[in-house]
């Protein structure tokens, strides 16, 4: 049986740490063949005390410092200190089914893959009318586009990226480590190195993990803004568009379709109609999408669904737009 190193970046995750670790302790993969490396970015909210309690109780759970705080550094530290033949990258915002690790490892070997992952269910911890709307929007095609690991698939398929991947150790010897300039998208960029070299990444249809999304509009806006910003910064840092597909930039194109005509309209007023038409068409589409979600989930409120779509897409698009004028830090 292959030895497995589970690497979890972490910083100020006191609200999620115990649930995540408990789900890992329930894995049906033998603990004797596992090590869990939690790479903590010097947490200040009580997370470290939670981690130390688990580490003291279970000798295969180890806590490692990450003085640079960011995720790619944590991943690289974990990889360099790990000993497993297979490396799995997990996230503290997520809980995992008991057969998560065993399913990924068996499929990695069966498919002779370079990386495998599974469909990730989106949920929220705080059940409110607003958070339920956010949850459903983040699982809808109009909300997140053709992101297969969010909206689901029917059978194993080859893909360009997966969440919380499972890699053979030698993949990091072939392609190097994660790009530490990428505060976000480091896993997407790494996976693009694999696929651009002809490697195989596979998504499994099993819903074996549950990701806890932001439960308020303000938190959703902050996270979506950062995602949009880092899409553009990732292109600048890597000097390549191949990391992303068109869906990653649709929100920015929508925001530009409103902003640019309004700017030009200061010289030629009729062009403002383009902005009006773009906004009106968008409202029609999100209304249709909201009604479809409402038909499947009677408890959802249309006003919360509409707001969730608007916050998600506008903040994402504005983040990407700002990224155009942002100089990445080296």
C-alpha positions as CSV (number, residue, x, y, z in Angstrom):
1,X,0.0,0.0,0.0
2,X,1.3,3.4,-1.0
3,X,2.3,5.9,1.7
4,X,0.3,9.2,1.6
5,X,1.3,12.7,2.7
6,X,-1.7,15.0,3.3
7,X,-0.7,18.7,3.2
8,X,-3.0,21.3,4.5
9,X,-2.2,25.1,4.3
10,X,-3.7,26.9,7.2
11,X,-4.0,30.4,8.7
12,X,-6.5,31.6,11.2
13,X,-9.0,28.8,10.7
14,X,-10.3,28.3,14.2
15,X,-13.9,28.1,12.9
16,X,-13.0,25.2,10.5
17,X,-9.9,23.4,11.8
18,X,-11.6,20.9,14.1
19,X,-14.3,19.8,11.6
20,X,-11.6,19.3,8.8
21,X,-9.2,17.3,11.0
22,X,-12.0,15.2,12.4
23,X,-13.1,14.2,8.8
24,X,-9.4,13.3,8.1
25,X,-9.3,11.1,11.3
26,X,-12.3,9.2,10.0
27,X,-10.6,8.2,6.7
28,X,-10.7,4.5,5.9
29,X,-7.1,4.7,4.6
30,X,-4.8,3.2,7.2
31,X,-3.4,5.8,9.5
32,X,-0.1,3.9,9.6
33,X,0.4,4.7,5.9
34,X,-0.5,8.4,6.3
35,X,1.1,11.6,7.5
36,X,-0.8,14.8,7.9
37,X,1.3,17.9,7.6
38,X,-0.6,21.1,8.6
39,X,1.5,24.1,7.5
40,X,0.3,27.0,9.6
41,X,0.9,30.6,8.7
42,X,1.4,31.7,12.3
43,X,-2.2,31.8,13.2
44,X,-3.3,34.4,15.8
45,X,-7.0,33.4,16.4
46,X,-6.6,30.3,18.5
47,X,-6.1,27.9,15.5
48,X,-2.7,26.9,16.7
49,X,-4.0,25.7,20.0
50,X,-6.5,23.5,18.2
51,X,-3.8,22.1,15.9
52,X,-1.4,21.4,18.8
53,X,-4.1,19.4,20.7
54,X,-4.5,17.1,17.7
55,X,-0.8,16.8,17.1
56,X,-0.2,15.8,20.7
57,X,-2.9,13.1,20.5
58,X,-2.1,11.7,17.1
59,X,1.6,11.2,16.1
60,X,0.9,11.2,12.4
61,X,-0.4,14.8,12.6
62,X,2.5,17.3,12.4
63,X,2.4,21.1,12.6
64,X,4.9,23.1,10.6
65,X,5.5,26.9,10.6
66,X,4.9,29.0,7.5
67,X,6.6,32.3,8.2
68,X,5.5,33.7,4.8
69,X,1.8,33.1,5.5
70,X,0.7,32.4,1.9
71,X,-0.7,29.1,0.5
72,X,1.9,28.3,-2.2
73,X,4.7,28.6,0.4
74,X,2.8,26.4,2.7
75,X,2.4,23.8,0.0
76,X,6.1,23.9,-1.0
77,X,7.2,23.6,2.7
78,X,4.9,20.6,3.1
79,X,6.1,18.9,-0.1
80,X,9.7,19.3,0.8
81,X,9.2,17.9,4.3
82,X,6.9,15.1,3.3
83,X,7.9,11.5,2.9
84,X,4.8,10.0,1.2
85,X,4.8,8.3,-2.3
86,X,1.6,10.1,-2.9
87,X,0.8,13.7,-2.0
88,X,-2.7,15.1,-1.4
89,X,-3.3,18.8,-1.0
90,X,-6.3,19.6,1.2
91,X,-8.1,22.7,2.5
92,X,-9.3,23.7,5.9
93,X,-12.5,25.1,4.6
94,X,-13.6,21.6,3.6
95,X,-14.6,18.3,5.1
96,X,-14.0,15.0,3.5
97,X,-16.0,11.7,3.2
98,X,-14.4,8.7,5.0
99,X,-13.4,7.2,1.6
100,X,-12.0,10.4,0.1
101,X,-8.3,9.5,0.3
102,X,-8.7,5.8,-0.5
103,X,-10.9,6.7,-3.6
104,X,-8.4,9.3,-4.9
105,X,-5.4,7.0,-4.4
106,X,-7.0,4.0,-6.0
107,X,-8.1,6.1,-9.1
108,X,-4.7,7.8,-9.3
109,X,-3.1,4.3,-9.7
110,X,-5.8,2.8,-11.9
111,X,-5.9,5.7,-14.3
112,X,-2.1,6.1,-14.2
113,X,-2.9,9.8,-13.7
114,X,-0.7,12.8,-12.8
115,X,-3.5,14.3,-10.6
116,X,-7.0,13.3,-9.6
117,X,-9.8,15.1,-7.7
118,X,-13.5,14.8,-7.2
119,X,-16.6,16.9,-7.5
120,X,-16.9,19.2,-4.5
121,X,-20.2,19.9,-3.0
122,X,-20.8,23.6,-1.9
123,X,-22.4,24.2,1.5
124,X,-22.6,26.9,4.2
125,X,-22.3,26.5,8.0
126,X,-24.7,29.3,8.9
127,X,-28.1,28.5,7.5
128,X,-29.9,31.7,6.6
129,X,-32.0,32.8,3.6
130,X,-29.0,34.7,2.2
131,X,-26.4,32.0,2.8
132,X,-28.7,29.3,1.2
133,X,-29.0,31.6,-1.9
134,X,-25.2,32.0,-2.0
135,X,-24.8,28.2,-1.7
136,X,-27.1,27.5,-4.7
137,X,-25.7,30.3,-6.9
138,X,-22.2,28.9,-6.3
139,X,-23.4,25.5,-7.5
140,X,-25.2,26.7,-10.6
141,X,-23.9,26.9,-14.1
142,X,-24.9,30.5,-14.6
143,X,-23.1,31.3,-11.3
144,X,-19.8,29.6,-11.9
145,X,-19.9,28.7,-15.6
146,X,-18.7,25.3,-16.8
147,X,-16.7,24.6,-13.6
148,X,-17.2,20.8,-13.6
149,X,-16.0,20.2,-10.1
150,X,-18.7,22.6,-8.8
151,X,-21.7,21.7,-10.9
152,X,-21.0,18.0,-11.1
153,X,-20.4,15.3,-13.8
154,X,-21.8,11.8,-14.6
155,X,-18.6,9.9,-15.2
156,X,-14.8,10.2,-14.9
157,X,-13.5,12.8,-17.3
158,X,-10.2,14.2,-18.2
159,X,-9.9,17.9,-17.3
160,X,-7.6,20.8,-16.8
161,X,-7.7,21.2,-13.1
162,X,-9.3,19.7,-9.9
163,X,-9.7,20.9,-6.4
164,X,-7.7,19.3,-3.6
165,X,-5.6,17.2,-5.9
166,X,-3.9,13.8,-5.4
167,X,-0.5,13.6,-7.1
168,X,2.2,11.0,-7.4
169,X,5.4,12.3,-5.7
170,X,7.4,12.2,-8.9
171,X,5.2,14.9,-10.5
172,X,6.9,17.5,-8.4
173,X,10.3,16.2,-9.5
174,X,9.2,16.6,-13.1
175,X,7.4,20.0,-12.9
176,X,8.9,21.7,-9.9
177,X,7.0,23.2,-7.0
178,X,4.1,25.7,-6.8
179,X,4.8,29.2,-7.9
180,X,5.2,31.3,-4.7
181,X,4.4,34.5,-6.5
182,X,0.8,33.3,-7.0
183,X,-1.1,34.1,-3.7
184,X,-4.1,32.5,-5.5
185,X,-4.4,30.1,-8.5
186,X,-1.1,28.4,-7.7
187,X,-2.8,25.0,-8.1
188,X,-4.5,26.0,-11.4
189,X,-1.1,27.2,-12.8
190,X,0.7,24.0,-11.6
191,X,-2.0,21.9,-13.2
192,X,-1.6,23.8,-16.5
193,X,2.1,22.8,-16.5
194,X,1.0,19.2,-16.3
195,X,-1.7,19.4,-19.1
196,X,0.5,21.5,-21.4
197,X,3.1,18.8,-21.2
198,X,0.6,16.1,-22.1
199,X,-0.1,14.9,-18.6
200,X,-3.4,13.4,-17.4
201,X,-5.6,15.1,-14.8
202,X,-8.9,13.4,-14.0
203,X,-12.1,14.5,-12.3
204,X,-14.2,11.8,-10.5
205,X,-18.0,12.2,-10.3
206,X,-18.2,11.2,-6.7
207,X,-19.2,14.0,-4.3
208,X,-16.7,13.1,-1.6
209,X,-15.9,16.6,-0.1
210,X,-17.9,19.5,1.1
211,X,-16.5,23.1,0.7
212,X,-18.0,25.7,3.1
213,X,-18.5,28.9,1.1
214,X,-18.7,32.4,2.5
215,X,-22.1,32.9,4.1
216,X,-22.6,36.7,3.7
217,X,-22.7,39.0,0.8
218,X,-19.8,41.0,2.1
219,X,-17.6,37.9,2.5
220,X,-18.7,36.7,-0.9
221,X,-17.8,40.0,-2.5
222,X,-14.3,40.1,-0.8
223,X,-13.5,36.5,-1.9
224,X,-14.9,37.0,-5.5
225,X,-13.0,40.3,-5.9
226,X,-9.7,38.6,-4.9
227,X,-10.4,35.7,-7.3
228,X,-11.0,38.1,-10.2
229,X,-8.0,40.2,-9.3
230,X,-5.7,37.2,-9.1
231,X,-6.9,35.8,-12.5
232,X,-5.4,38.8,-14.2
233,X,-2.3,39.0,-11.9
234,X,-1.7,35.3,-12.7
235,X,-1.7,36.0,-16.4
236,X,0.8,38.9,-15.8
237,X,3.1,36.8,-13.5
238,X,3.2,33.7,-15.7
239,X,3.0,35.7,-19.0
240,X,0.5,33.2,-20.3
241,X,-3.2,32.9,-20.9
242,X,-3.2,29.1,-21.1
243,X,-3.9,28.8,-17.4
244,X,-7.5,30.0,-17.8
245,X,-10.5,29.5,-20.0
246,X,-12.8,32.2,-21.3
247,X,-15.3,31.7,-18.4
248,X,-12.7,33.2,-16.0
249,X,-12.9,36.5,-17.8
250,X,-16.6,36.8,-18.7
251,X,-17.4,38.8,-15.5
252,X,-14.7,41.4,-16.5
253,X,-16.1,41.6,-20.0
254,X,-19.5,42.3,-18.6
255,X,-18.2,45.0,-16.3
256,X,-16.3,46.6,-19.2
257,X,-19.5,46.5,-21.3
258,X,-21.0,48.8,-18.8
259,X,-18.1,51.0,-17.9
260,X,-16.5,51.7,-21.3
261,X,-19.7,52.9,-23.1
262,X,-20.5,55.2,-20.1
263,X,-17.0,56.7,-20.4
264,X,-17.2,57.2,-24.2
265,X,-20.8,58.5,-23.7
266,X,-19.3,61.7,-22.2
267,X,-18.4,62.5,-25.8
268,X,-21.2,60.8,-27.6
269,X,-24.3,60.3,-25.4
270,X,-26.1,57.6,-27.5
271,X,-23.4,55.1,-26.6
272,X,-24.8,55.0,-23.0
273,X,-27.5,52.8,-24.5
274,X,-24.9,50.0,-24.8
275,X,-24.4,50.1,-21.0
276,X,-28.2,50.1,-20.4
277,X,-28.8,47.2,-22.8
278,X,-25.9,45.2,-21.3
279,X,-27.3,45.7,-17.7
280,X,-30.8,44.9,-18.8
281,X,-29.8,41.7,-20.6
282,X,-27.9,40.6,-17.5
283,X,-30.9,41.2,-15.3
284,X,-33.0,39.1,-17.6
285,X,-30.5,36.2,-17.5
286,X,-30.1,36.2,-13.7
287,X,-33.9,36.5,-13.2
288,X,-34.3,33.4,-15.4
289,X,-31.5,31.6,-13.5
290,X,-33.0,32.6,-10.2
291,X,-36.5,31.3,-11.1
292,X,-35.0,28.0,-12.2
293,X,-33.2,27.6,-8.8
294,X,-36.3,28.7,-7.0
295,X,-38.3,26.0,-8.8
296,X,-35.9,23.3,-7.5
297,X,-35.7,24.8,-4.0
298,X,-39.0,26.4,-2.8
299,X,-37.5,27.9,0.3
300,X,-35.1,30.2,-1.7
301,X,-36.1,33.8,-2.1
302,X,-35.7,35.5,-5.5
303,X,-34.3,38.7,-4.1
304,X,-31.5,36.8,-2.3
305,X,-30.7,34.8,-5.4
306,X,-30.6,38.0,-7.6
307,X,-28.3,39.7,-5.1
308,X,-26.0,36.6,-4.9
309,X,-25.6,36.6,-8.7
310,X,-24.9,40.3,-8.8
311,X,-22.4,40.3,-5.9
312,X,-20.6,37.3,-7.3
313,X,-20.2,38.5,-10.8
314,X,-19.7,42.2,-10.3
315,X,-17.1,41.9,-7.6
316,X,-15.3,39.2,-9.6
317,X,-15.4,41.4,-12.7
318,X,-14.3,44.6,-10.9
319,X,-11.4,42.6,-9.3
320,X,-10.3,41.5,-12.8
321,X,-10.6,45.1,-14.1
322,X,-8.5,46.4,-11.2
323,X,-5.9,43.7,-11.9
324,X,-5.3,45.2,-15.4
325,X,-3.8,48.3,-13.7
326,X,-2.1,46.4,-10.8
327,X,1.6,45.7,-10.9
328,X,2.3,42.2,-9.4
329,X,4.8,42.1,-6.5
330,X,7.9,40.1,-7.3
